[in-house]
Amino acid sequence: MIKADSRSKRKALVTKMCWFIALWVFGVVATVIAVYPLKLLLTRALSH
């Protein structure tokens, strides 16, 4: 009973970690996608 409880707690922790990592990666990717075109526009505007 105690073993099962600790295992479910660990499973919940791992699930939380996976969600955190997935959200962080998604945030980074979204930021890159948002910033990259702006960077291109800025460099193009500065070069002209």
N, C-alpha and C positions, 0 to 999 in steps of 0.2 A: 504493500500500500504506500509506504513512504518512498520507496524506489520509484514507483510509477509517478508520484507527485513531483519528485525532483526532475524526472525525465520530461514530464509535460512542461515544467517551468523552463527547462533548458530549451525545449522545442519552441516555446513561445519567445524566448530570448533570441534564438537563432532566426525565427521568423521576423522579429522586429529588426534585427541587424540586416537581414536581406532586404527588407522594405526600405530601411534607411539608406543602404548602399544604392539600391535601385533608384530611389528618389534623388540622391546626390548626383549619380551619373546622369540621370535625366535632366537635372538642373544644369549641369556642366554642358551637356550637349545642346540644350536649348539656348544657353548663353552664347556658346560658340556660333550656333546657327544665326542668332540675332546680331552678334557683334561682327562676324566676318564680312557681310555685305556692307555694313557701315564703314568698316576699315577700308574696304576696296573703294567705296565712294570718297572717303576722306583722302586717300592717297591719290586718287584720280583728280580730285578737286585741287589738291596741292601741286600736283605735277603740271597742271595746265597754267 
